Amino acid sequence: LFPSRVATEQESVALMKRLLAISMSCITYMRGLFPESSYGTRYLDDLCLKILREDKSCLGSLQIVKWLQGCFDALERQYVKTCFFFSPLLPNLQTATELYQFKFRYKKEVLRMDISSNQMNFVNGVCCEEDIKEASRLLIRKLYLLMQNLGPLPNDVTLTMKLLYYNDVTPKDYQPPGFKEEGSPSDFFFDGEPVNLRVGSISTGFHLMKVRVTTEKKRMRTVESNLIQKNGPTEISHQGLDCDEEEEEGNTKISCLNLAFSQEEVTGPKKKRKVSEPEKLLLEGRK
């Protein structure tokens, strides 16, 4: 499932694509969104993985694959900063029930992850191959564990994905396949009390991907306490949620800032970013 070596940028891109596809497959499978026929089976050690495939009998799976291919295009060009995959409630599409955030950074410096302390530091040299493999396994296992401990989704949901970009390098007229320019920017609210969960991070000498999940607290069963990010948002905005981490130039660590949000206002300045949304919504509710 993973490259045996991550020595080039092309191999790093392949790893990021594979991890994103596996993560999306895990989410949709464990949330019961598509039939069994929409998935193939692969194994990671003793973990059975269900991988989303193009199932012509299921329009939903075809659409998700198309979204992933569009995200891959932006990832290859080093344009995309954050990929949001979430399920708003119908009929109010501004009220979200679950949100999955995949954040990407593109690094010239080599970044290594210390799995035992979950700290990431800039170092000189090449990332340890076993560290990358172990971090990948750990991220996927945590995601599966989290999915098993979330209550079932309501029936009145629709799925969508939004892509945020690095404005300084992304052409204004760029849109990946299957996406269009976002209409009127809007904030997304959780109906209940939300909780933020840090799932994991994967780093190579070329890319860094971080995965986080936001869901309603009442729908959580049991979860490892170290996954929970305190001072999480009760209002989810495109700009606000994406500003939870800032990296200072010259610093040897990535500093995490936990910004608190309220229903009335967002703390901190909003950054205007280029945002893409799907050309059409995926589902109009589940039966």
N, C-alpha and C positions, 0 to 999 in steps of 0.2 A: 504493500500500500504506500510505502514511503521510499523515496530515493535512497539508495545505499550510501550516496555521498552528496553533500551540498557544497560543492566547490566553485560553482559558477552561478551567475545571476539567473541563467535559464533554468538550472536545477532548483534554485530557490523559488522562482515563479511557479514551477511545477508543483512544488511542495505546498505553497500558499493556496493554489487552485484546489489541490486534492483535499487539504484540510477544510477549506470552505465548503466544498461539495459534500464531504463526509458529515460535517457539522449540520448543514442544511438537511441532509438526508435523515440524520438522527432526529432532528427536531420534528420534521413532518411525519416520520414514522411513529415516533413515540407519542405524538399528539393525536395519532389516528386520523390524519388528514386525507390519506389516499389508500386505495386497496393494496393488498399484498402483491398483486401483479405489477405494481408500479415500482417494485424494488428488486434488485439483485442481491445476492448474499456474498459477503467476503468475511474473512476472519483476521482478527488482529490478536495474536496469541490465543487466549481462551475467550475473547470477546467476539461475539457474532455481530457483524455490522450489516445493516440493511442500506444499500446504496440506491438512491433514486435514479431511475432510468426513464428514457422516453417511451412511455406507454401510450400507444395511439388510442387505446380504449378509455384513457383518463385524460381529459383536457387539462386538468389541474396540474398533473405531473409534467405535461409538455410545457406548460407555461412557466413553472418553476425552473425547469432546465433552460428555457430560453432566457430567463432572468439571470441565471448563473453565467451563461455564456456572455451576456452583456457586461456583467461585472468582471469577468475574466478579461474582456477587451480593455476595460478601464484600468485593470490591475497591471496588465502587460505594459501599458503606456505610462504607468506610474502617476495616474491622474486621481484615482479614487482615494479618498481619505477614510470615509466611514460608510459601511453598508448597514442599513437598518432593515430588518425583516420583522414585521410585526402583524398582529391580528387585531384591528379595531373592532369595536362592537357596532352592529347595525341597529337602527338606521343612522346613529350619530357616529360618523367616521372620525370624529375628533376625540373619541373616547377609546383609549387602547386598553387591552386586557393583558397582552404579553408583548415584550419587545426584546429583540436579539440584536446586539450591536457587535459588529466586526470592524475593528479599527486597524488601518494599515499605515505603516511608516516605511520609508525607503531610506536605507542608511548606507553611507560610504564607510563609516566606521564599523568595525565588527562588534556585534552585541552578543553577549553570552548570558545565559540564564543559569542562576544557581538554584537548582530545584529544591534543595533542602530549605533554603531561606526565602524562596520566591522573590529574590531580588535580581534586578537586571542592571548590569554595569557595562560601560564601554571598556573594552580591552584591546590590546594589540595582538594580532595573530588570527588564527582560524578557529571557528566554533568547533567544539568537540562533537563528533558525529553521534556518539552515544547520548550526549545531552539533548540533542535535537530529537532523536528517536524517542527517548524517554519522556521528554516534554510533550511530544505529540500524543503518545499513549495516555499520558496523564490528563491532557485536555479532553480527549475523547471520552475517557472513563468518567471524568467529572460531569461532562455534559449528559451522558447517559444516566448517571446517578441523579442529576438534577431533574431530568425529564420524568424519571420514575417517581419523583416526590412532588410533582405538581398535580393539583386537582384537574379533572377533565375540563376541556374548553366548553364554553356555552355553545349552543347551536347557532346563534345569530352572530357569526363572525365572518369577516372577510379578510383575506390575506393581501398584503402588499409589500413592496420593497422600495426603499429610497436610497439613492446614492449621493453622498456629499463628496466634494472634490477639493483638491488643493488649487485654489484660485490662481496662484502665481504661475502655474505651469499648464493649466487646463485651458484650451481654446474656448472662447465664449460660445461658439457654435457647435461644440462637440456634444454628441449624444451617442451612447453605446447602443447596439442593436436591442430592440425591444423596449427602449425608454424614450421619454420625451422630456422637455423642460417642464419643471414643476409649475403649476398654475399659480394660485395665490398662496404664499407661505402661511402656514397655520401651526399653532401649538397643539400638542396632543396631551390629553389629561387621562389619568387613571381614575376610574370610578371609586375605587377604595384606596386604602393605604398601600403605596407601592414599596417594594423592597428591591434593592440593587444587589446583584450577585456577581462576583468576580469569578469567572470560570477558569481562565488561564491565559497564558501568553506563550507564543512561539517566536523565537528569534533566530535569524541566520545572519551572515555577514552582509546581506542585501535587503532583507525584509524583516519587519516586526509585525505580528498580528496579535491583537488582544481581543478576547471574547468576553462579553458581559451580557447578563440577562436581567431584565426588569419585569416584575410581575406583581400581582396583588398579594399582599401579605396573607390575607385570609385563605388564599388558595395554596399556600405552602404547607407541606406536611412536616417532614423532618429534613434538615439539611445541615451540612457541616458549618459551624459558626464562622470559620475563617473565610467562607465564600461570601459572607454578607458584608456589603459596603455600607457603613453607617452614613447618616445624613444624606440619604438618597433623595431624589427629586419626587415631588408630588405633581409637578407639572413637567411634561416632557416636551421640549422644543427642539427643533432641528439644530439651532445654534447652541442653546444652553447645554443640552446633554452632551454635545460634542466637545464642550470646553472643560470637561472634568479632569483633564490632564494637560499640563503645559510643560514643555521641556525648555530649560534655559540653556542658551549657548554657552559652551565652555564648562558646563557642569558635567560631572562624571556619572551622575545618576539621573534617572527619569523620576521627577518628583510628581506625586499624585496629589491633586487638590480636590477635596471633597466639597463641592459647592452645594449649598442648600437652596432649594427652590420653594416657592409658595404658590398657592392658587391665584394670587392677585398679581404677583410680579416676579420677574426672574432676577436673581441677584447676579450682578456682573453684567458687562456689556455684551450685547448680542453681535455676533459676527455675521455679516452678510456673506453667504456662500452660495455657490452654484449648486443646485440640487436637481436631480433627475427623478422622475417617477415612472412607473410602468405605463405603457400605452393604453392598457386596460386592466381593470381589477381582475383578480383571479377567481374568487368565489363570491357568491351572493348569499352565503349562509350554508350551513351543513344540515343534513337530514339524518 
